[in-house]
Amino acid sequence: MPATMRAAVLHGPEQLTVEERPVPAPGPGELLVRVEAVGTCGSDVHYYRHGRIGDFVVREPLVLGHEAAGTVVAAGPGADSARIGRRVSVEPGTPCGSCGECRPGRYNLCPDMRFLATPPVDGAFCEYLAVQQDFAHEVPDSLTIEEAALLEPLSVAVWACRKARIGPGDRVLITGAGPIGLVAAQTARAFGAHDVLVTDVLPHRLELARSAGATTLDVSGTPLSEAGYTPTVLLECSGVPAVSNEAIRTVGRAGRVVLIGMGGDEIPLPLSRVQNYELELTGTFRYAHTWPTATALVASGAVRLDSLVSHGYGLAQAERALTVATRDETAVKAVIYPQR
């Protein structure tokens, strides 16, 4: 095992450097993972550009990245050494396990959650990562390392579809064809939705949605309010307040609305529609107990993640990965390969 590793470290807005850091020693119950693929997320880009997301501020050097997969290379005290050599997908949040949210199983709401790449917790844009063994999920050989990494954004979609209680017969509207919207469309179909409509303004993303089995609407040409589509479920993935407002107005009676996209702190709420139609409206925050389902969806072929990967970079090119969308409007998901 080498004594040091490379890590891409954020020092402030648009100040990213690749540095040598000590390889972490796995603590009690931890596995050391050689990181082989890390997806870039919108949150990584936001931290890179602005140095903060809401109340989470980069006050000291921070390693970004939380969509990670790799191979177990060492085990800490009390961890299962038989797992050395196995490929894992990393669930990036470690809850306390004993609070009033964790005990009923809502560990995603743990107030003491330590989440990768959320200040002050370092993330996975590095060559090695220590992970609590319960959150290092083994993956079958049929999954590529990229698919193993992207089980994290897929878990966001799985959790949202569970919150929406999507099942056979549902008509699902998904606003926003970014990575989450695209995997949400596939997940909704896998959960039994009768039809799925995805809206966006970018033709290449709408084409990806169609290739995943969804129907699409380019709202730059036809407003959603004129489309004549009445969903039973809305999965709002854009985070744009005006889009959320317009989409909620289309939901049918007793419909369910799940707000996934993160945009402004407030949205205008069409209260009369919510009340008169008895709509259920909820937010969603990360996920809990989703990795087995996400893994099975990919292994079975019900969800395909390979089409999301539009660009790949070595660790030394992490800054290019975070800024690729400014150079290529067709970018969907850049993956960083820390061992390159």
C-alpha positions as CSV (number, residue, x, y, z in Angstrom):
1,M,0.0,0.0,0.0
2,P,1.5,3.4,-0.9
3,A,2.0,5.9,1.9
4,T,0.5,8.8,-0.1
5,M,-2.1,9.3,-2.8
6,R,-3.3,12.0,-5.1
7,A,-6.4,14.0,-4.4
8,A,-8.2,16.9,-6.2
9,V,-8.6,19.6,-3.5
10,L,-10.8,22.6,-3.6
11,H,-9.4,25.7,-1.8
12,G,-12.0,28.2,-2.8
13,P,-14.2,29.1,-5.8
14,E,-12.5,27.9,-8.9
15,Q,-9.4,27.0,-7.0
16,L,-8.8,23.3,-7.5
17,T,-5.4,21.6,-7.2
18,V,-4.2,18.0,-7.3
19,E,-2.1,17.3,-4.2
20,E,-0.4,14.5,-2.4
21,R,-2.1,13.4,0.8
22,P,-1.6,10.4,3.1
23,V,-3.5,7.3,2.2
24,P,-6.2,7.0,5.0
25,A,-5.9,4.2,7.5
26,P,-9.2,2.4,7.8
27,G,-10.6,2.8,11.3
28,P,-12.8,0.4,13.2
29,G,-15.4,-1.2,11.0
30,E,-14.0,0.5,7.9
31,L,-12.8,-0.7,4.6
32,L,-10.2,1.0,2.5
33,V,-11.4,1.3,-1.1
34,R,-9.2,2.0,-4.1
35,V,-11.3,4.5,-6.0
36,E,-11.7,3.6,-9.7
37,A,-14.6,5.8,-10.9
38,V,-16.3,8.9,-9.5
39,G,-19.3,10.6,-11.2
40,T,-19.4,14.4,-11.1
41,C,-22.6,15.9,-9.6
42,G,-24.2,19.2,-9.9
43,S,-23.3,19.8,-6.2
44,D,-19.6,19.3,-7.0
45,V,-19.9,21.9,-9.8
46,H,-21.7,24.3,-7.4
47,Y,-19.1,24.0,-4.7
48,Y,-16.4,24.5,-7.4
49,R,-18.0,27.6,-8.8
50,H,-19.3,29.2,-5.6
51,G,-17.5,27.6,-2.6
52,R,-20.8,26.9,-0.9
53,I,-24.3,25.4,-1.2
54,G,-26.7,27.2,1.2
55,D,-25.4,26.9,4.7
56,F,-22.6,24.4,3.7
57,V,-19.5,26.6,3.1
58,V,-16.0,25.5,2.1
59,R,-14.0,27.1,4.9
60,E,-11.0,24.8,4.6
61,P,-9.5,22.6,1.8
62,L,-12.1,20.1,0.6
63,V,-11.9,17.0,-1.6
64,L,-15.1,16.9,-3.8
65,G,-16.9,13.9,-5.2
66,H,-19.5,11.5,-3.7
67,E,-20.5,9.1,-6.6
68,A,-17.8,6.6,-6.1
69,A,-17.0,2.9,-6.8
70,G,-13.8,0.8,-6.6
71,T,-12.2,-2.2,-5.0
72,V,-11.6,-3.0,-1.4
73,V,-7.9,-3.3,-0.6
74,A,-7.7,-3.3,3.2
75,A,-9.9,-3.7,6.3
76,G,-9.8,-1.9,9.6
77,P,-10.2,-3.4,13.0
78,G,-13.5,-5.3,13.2
79,A,-14.2,-5.0,9.5
80,D,-14.6,-8.1,7.3
81,S,-11.3,-8.8,5.7
82,A,-12.9,-11.4,3.5
83,R,-14.2,-8.5,1.4
84,I,-10.7,-7.5,0.3
85,G,-10.6,-7.7,-3.5
86,R,-14.3,-7.2,-4.0
87,R,-15.8,-4.4,-6.0
88,V,-18.1,-2.0,-4.2
89,S,-20.3,1.0,-4.8
90,V,-20.0,3.6,-2.0
91,E,-23.0,5.0,-0.3
92,P,-21.6,8.4,0.6
93,G,-23.5,9.2,3.8
94,T,-22.6,7.8,7.3
95,P,-25.3,8.4,9.8
96,C,-24.9,8.2,13.6
97,G,-27.1,5.1,13.8
98,S,-28.7,5.9,17.1
99,C,-30.8,9.1,16.9
100,G,-34.5,9.5,16.6
101,E,-34.3,9.5,12.8
102,C,-31.8,6.6,12.4
103,R,-33.6,4.2,14.7
104,P,-36.9,4.1,12.6
105,G,-34.8,3.7,9.5
106,R,-34.9,7.4,8.3
107,Y,-31.1,7.6,8.4
108,N,-31.0,10.1,5.5
109,L,-32.5,12.6,7.9
110,C,-29.9,12.0,10.6
111,P,-28.8,15.5,11.9
112,D,-25.3,14.2,12.5
113,M,-24.9,12.7,9.0
114,R,-21.3,12.8,7.6
115,F,-21.7,13.0,3.8
116,L,-18.8,12.8,1.4
117,A,-17.8,16.2,-0.2
118,T,-20.1,18.1,2.1
119,P,-18.0,20.5,4.3
120,P,-16.1,19.6,6.3
121,V,-16.1,16.0,5.1
122,D,-13.7,15.1,2.3
123,G,-15.0,13.3,-0.7
124,A,-13.9,10.8,-3.3
125,F,-11.8,12.7,-5.9
126,C,-8.8,10.8,-4.6
127,E,-7.1,7.4,-5.1
128,Y,-8.2,5.8,-1.8
129,L,-11.2,6.2,0.5
130,A,-12.0,4.8,3.9
131,V,-15.7,3.7,4.1
132,Q,-17.8,2.2,6.8
133,Q,-18.3,-1.4,5.7
134,D,-22.1,-1.2,5.9
135,F,-22.0,1.5,3.3
136,A,-19.7,-0.2,0.9
137,H,-22.1,-2.2,-1.2
138,E,-20.8,-5.1,-3.2
139,V,-21.8,-5.2,-6.9
140,P,-22.0,-8.1,-9.3
141,D,-19.5,-8.6,-12.1
142,S,-22.1,-7.7,-14.7
143,L,-21.9,-4.0,-13.6
144,T,-19.2,-1.8,-15.1
145,I,-17.3,0.4,-12.7
146,E,-19.1,3.4,-14.1
147,E,-22.5,1.8,-13.4
148,A,-21.3,1.0,-9.9
149,A,-20.5,4.6,-9.3
150,L,-23.7,5.9,-10.7
151,L,-25.8,3.8,-8.4
152,E,-25.7,6.9,-6.2
153,P,-27.7,9.2,-8.5
154,L,-29.9,6.2,-9.4
155,S,-30.6,5.9,-5.6
156,V,-31.9,9.5,-5.7
157,A,-34.4,8.3,-8.3
158,V,-35.4,5.1,-6.5
159,W,-36.0,7.1,-3.3
160,A,-38.1,9.7,-5.2
161,C,-40.2,7.0,-6.9
162,R,-40.8,5.3,-3.5
163,K,-41.9,8.6,-2.0
164,A,-44.3,9.1,-4.9
165,R,-45.6,5.5,-4.5
166,I,-45.3,4.9,-8.2
167,G,-47.0,1.8,-9.4
168,P,-48.9,0.2,-12.3
169,G,-51.2,2.6,-14.1
170,D,-49.5,5.8,-13.0
171,R,-48.9,8.6,-15.5
172,V,-45.6,10.3,-14.5
173,L,-44.5,13.8,-15.5
174,I,-40.7,14.4,-15.0
175,T,-39.6,18.1,-15.4
176,G,-35.9,18.3,-16.3
177,A,-33.9,15.8,-18.3
178,G,-30.6,16.1,-16.4
179,P,-29.0,12.9,-15.0
180,I,-31.6,12.6,-12.2
181,G,-34.5,13.2,-14.5
182,L,-33.2,10.6,-17.0
183,V,-32.7,7.9,-14.4
184,A,-36.0,8.8,-12.8
185,A,-37.8,8.2,-16.1
186,Q,-36.3,4.7,-16.3
187,T,-37.0,4.0,-12.6
188,A,-40.6,5.1,-12.9
189,R,-41.1,2.7,-15.8
190,A,-39.4,-0.1,-13.8
191,F,-41.8,0.6,-10.9
192,G,-44.7,0.0,-13.3
193,A,-45.7,3.5,-14.5
194,H,-48.1,3.3,-17.5
195,D,-46.5,6.2,-19.3
196,V,-43.7,8.8,-18.6
197,L,-43.5,12.2,-20.0
198,V,-40.1,14.1,-19.7
199,T,-39.8,17.8,-20.4
200,D,-36.8,19.9,-21.2
201,V,-35.5,22.5,-23.6
202,L,-32.3,20.7,-24.8
203,P,-32.8,18.4,-27.8
204,H,-30.0,16.0,-27.0
205,R,-31.3,15.3,-23.5
206,L,-34.8,14.8,-24.8
207,E,-33.4,12.2,-27.2
208,L,-31.8,10.4,-24.3
209,A,-35.1,10.3,-22.5
210,R,-36.8,8.9,-25.6
211,S,-34.1,6.2,-25.9
212,A,-35.0,5.3,-22.3
213,G,-38.6,4.7,-23.3
214,A,-40.2,8.0,-22.3
215,T,-42.2,10.4,-24.4
216,T,-40.9,13.9,-24.4
217,L,-42.0,17.5,-24.7
218,D,-39.7,20.4,-25.7
219,V,-41.2,23.2,-23.6
220,S,-39.2,25.8,-25.5
221,G,-41.8,25.2,-28.3
222,T,-44.9,24.0,-26.5
223,P,-45.7,25.1,-23.0
224,L,-46.5,22.3,-20.6
225,S,-49.9,24.0,-19.8
226,E,-50.8,23.4,-23.5
227,A,-49.7,19.8,-23.7
228,G,-52.9,18.3,-22.4
229,Y,-51.1,15.9,-20.1
230,T,-52.6,15.2,-16.7
231,P,-50.2,13.1,-14.6
232,T,-50.9,11.2,-11.4
233,V,-47.4,11.8,-10.3
234,L,-45.0,14.8,-10.8
235,L,-41.2,14.3,-10.2
236,E,-39.9,17.8,-10.4
237,C,-36.2,17.5,-11.2
238,S,-35.4,21.0,-12.7
239,G,-35.2,23.0,-9.5
240,V,-36.6,26.0,-11.5
241,P,-39.4,27.7,-9.4
242,A,-41.4,28.7,-12.5
243,V,-41.2,25.1,-13.9
244,S,-42.3,23.7,-10.5
245,N,-45.3,26.0,-10.4
246,E,-46.5,25.3,-13.9
247,A,-46.0,21.5,-13.5
248,I,-48.0,21.3,-10.2
249,R,-50.9,23.0,-12.0
250,T,-51.1,20.0,-14.4
251,V,-51.3,17.2,-11.7
252,G,-54.6,15.4,-11.5
253,R,-56.9,14.9,-8.5
254,A,-55.3,13.1,-5.5
255,G,-52.0,13.2,-7.4
256,R,-48.5,13.1,-5.8
257,V,-45.8,15.7,-6.2
258,V,-42.2,15.1,-5.3
259,L,-39.7,18.0,-5.4
260,I,-36.3,16.7,-6.2
261,G,-34.4,19.5,-8.0
262,M,-32.6,22.0,-5.9
263,G,-33.0,25.6,-7.1
264,G,-34.1,28.6,-5.2
265,D,-35.0,28.5,-1.5
266,E,-38.7,29.2,-2.3
267,I,-41.2,28.4,-5.1
268,P,-44.6,30.0,-5.8
269,L,-47.1,27.4,-4.8
270,P,-50.5,27.1,-6.6
271,L,-52.3,26.6,-3.4
272,S,-55.8,26.4,-4.8
273,R,-54.7,23.5,-7.0
274,V,-53.1,21.7,-4.1
275,Q,-56.1,22.1,-1.9
276,N,-58.9,21.6,-4.4
277,Y,-57.3,18.6,-5.9
278,E,-56.0,17.2,-2.6
279,L,-52.5,16.9,-3.9
280,E,-49.8,15.4,-1.8
281,L,-46.6,17.4,-2.0
282,T,-43.3,16.4,-0.4
283,G,-39.6,17.1,-0.7
284,T,-36.9,14.4,-0.9
285,F,-33.5,14.4,0.7
286,R,-30.9,11.9,-0.6
287,Y,-32.1,8.3,0.1
288,A,-32.2,5.4,2.5
289,H,-32.0,1.6,1.9
290,T,-31.9,2.1,-1.8
291,W,-28.7,0.3,-2.9
292,P,-30.1,-3.2,-3.2
293,T,-32.9,-2.0,-5.4
294,A,-30.7,0.2,-7.5
295,T,-28.2,-2.6,-8.0
296,A,-31.0,-5.0,-9.0
297,L,-32.5,-2.6,-11.5
298,V,-29.2,-2.2,-13.3
299,A,-28.2,-5.9,-13.1
300,S,-31.6,-6.9,-14.6
301,G,-31.3,-4.4,-17.4
302,A,-34.4,-2.5,-16.3
303,V,-32.3,0.7,-15.9
304,R,-29.3,1.6,-18.1
305,L,-26.7,4.0,-16.8
306,D,-24.1,3.7,-19.5
307,S,-25.9,6.3,-21.7
308,L,-25.4,9.0,-19.0
309,V,-21.6,8.9,-19.2
310,S,-20.7,11.5,-21.8
311,H,-17.1,12.3,-20.8
312,G,-14.2,10.7,-18.9
313,Y,-11.1,12.3,-17.3
314,G,-8.1,11.3,-15.2
315,L,-7.7,12.8,-11.7
316,A,-5.3,15.5,-13.0
317,Q,-8.1,16.7,-15.2
318,A,-10.7,17.0,-12.5
319,E,-11.1,20.7,-13.1
320,R,-12.0,20.0,-16.8
321,A,-14.5,17.4,-15.6
322,L,-16.2,20.0,-13.4
323,T,-16.3,22.6,-16.2
324,V,-17.1,20.4,-19.2
325,A,-20.7,21.7,-19.5
326,T,-19.3,25.2,-20.3
327,R,-17.5,23.8,-23.3
328,D,-19.9,21.1,-24.5
329,E,-23.7,21.6,-24.3
330,T,-24.2,17.9,-24.9
331,A,-22.4,17.0,-21.6
332,V,-24.6,14.9,-19.3
333,K,-22.3,13.1,-16.8
334,A,-18.5,13.4,-16.6
335,V,-16.7,10.5,-14.8
336,I,-13.3,10.9,-13.1
337,Y,-11.0,7.9,-13.0
338,P,-8.6,8.5,-10.0
339,Q,-6.2,5.7,-10.9
340,R,-5.4,7.4,-14.3
